[in-house]
């Protein structure tokens, strides 16, 4: 699968844009930059080819590494803790950033 070419190395993040009136949080997903660019103009490309995995990550100043966002945070920011819906919102409204993270994928 194209989005698993570099297991353990997550290269590109898609930063979430919080809904109006919700607290600002650093939430992101990891995407394949090339596939994301294609997906933006061709929504027939499966999301599974765009995202590294179906997790939404958060990070704050007290953490060394990103962690999976809790359902309560997803509800607060996206109005749902359904990951597919939250990921769709991030893909549509978020900002692509080139920020390498070295994480172990289990």
C-alpha positions as CSV (number, residue, x, y, z in Angstrom):
1,X,0.0,0.0,0.0
2,X,1.4,3.4,-1.0
3,X,0.9,5.1,2.4
4,X,3.0,2.5,4.2
5,X,6.2,3.0,2.1
6,X,8.1,4.2,5.2
7,X,6.9,2.2,8.2
8,X,7.7,4.0,11.5
9,X,8.5,7.3,9.7
10,X,5.6,9.7,9.5
11,X,6.6,12.5,7.2
12,X,3.7,14.9,6.5
13,X,1.0,16.1,8.8
14,X,-2.3,17.7,8.1
15,X,-3.1,20.3,10.8
16,X,-6.7,20.5,12.0
17,X,-8.5,23.8,11.9
18,X,-10.8,24.0,14.9
19,X,-14.4,24.9,14.3
20,X,-15.4,28.4,15.2
21,X,-16.0,28.9,18.9
22,X,-14.0,25.8,19.9
23,X,-10.7,25.9,21.8
24,X,-7.5,25.9,19.7
25,X,-5.8,22.5,20.0
26,X,-2.8,21.1,18.1
27,X,-4.6,18.1,16.4
28,X,-3.3,16.4,13.3
29,X,-3.3,13.4,11.1
30,X,-0.5,12.0,9.1
31,X,-0.9,11.9,5.3
32,X,1.0,10.9,2.2
33,X,1.6,14.3,0.7
34,X,1.5,13.1,-2.9
35,X,-1.7,11.2,-2.5
36,X,-3.2,14.1,-0.5
37,X,-2.5,16.5,-3.4
38,X,-4.2,14.1,-5.8
39,X,-7.1,13.6,-3.5
40,X,-7.7,17.4,-3.3
41,X,-8.7,17.4,-7.0
42,X,-10.0,13.8,-7.3
43,X,-12.2,12.7,-4.4
44,X,-12.6,9.3,-6.0
45,X,-9.1,8.4,-4.5
46,X,-9.8,6.3,-1.4
47,X,-8.9,8.1,1.9
48,X,-7.0,4.9,2.9
49,X,-4.5,5.9,0.2
50,X,-4.2,9.4,1.7
51,X,-3.8,8.9,5.4
52,X,-1.0,6.9,7.1
53,X,-3.6,5.5,9.6
54,X,-6.9,6.4,11.0
55,X,-5.7,8.1,14.1
56,X,-5.9,11.7,15.1
57,X,-2.9,12.9,17.2
58,X,-2.5,15.7,19.7
59,X,0.6,17.2,21.2
60,X,1.1,19.7,24.0
61,X,4.1,21.4,25.6
62,X,4.4,18.7,28.3
63,X,4.6,15.8,25.9
64,X,7.8,14.7,24.1
65,X,5.8,12.8,21.4
66,X,2.4,13.1,19.9
67,X,-0.3,10.9,21.4
68,X,-3.7,9.7,20.1
69,X,-6.4,12.3,20.8
70,X,-9.1,11.3,23.3
71,X,-12.7,11.0,22.2
72,X,-13.6,13.9,24.5
73,X,-11.2,16.2,22.6
74,X,-12.6,15.1,19.3
75,X,-16.1,15.8,20.5
76,X,-15.0,19.2,21.7
77,X,-13.2,20.2,18.5
78,X,-15.2,18.4,15.8
79,X,-18.6,17.9,17.4
80,X,-18.1,14.1,17.1
81,X,-15.7,11.4,18.2
82,X,-16.3,9.4,15.0
83,X,-12.7,9.3,13.6
84,X,-13.8,9.0,10.0
85,X,-15.9,12.2,10.3
86,X,-13.1,14.1,12.1
87,X,-10.5,13.0,9.6
88,X,-12.7,14.1,6.8
89,X,-13.0,17.6,8.4
90,X,-9.2,17.8,8.8
91,X,-8.6,16.7,5.2
92,X,-11.1,19.3,3.9
93,X,-10.2,22.3,6.2
94,X,-6.8,21.6,7.6
95,X,-3.3,22.9,6.7
96,X,-0.6,20.7,5.2
97,X,2.7,21.0,7.0
98,X,6.0,19.3,6.4
99,X,7.0,18.2,9.9
100,X,8.8,14.9,10.4
101,X,7.9,12.7,13.4
102,X,9.6,9.5,14.2
103,X,7.0,7.3,15.9
104,X,6.8,3.6,16.4
105,X,3.7,2.2,14.7
106,X,2.2,-0.7,16.5
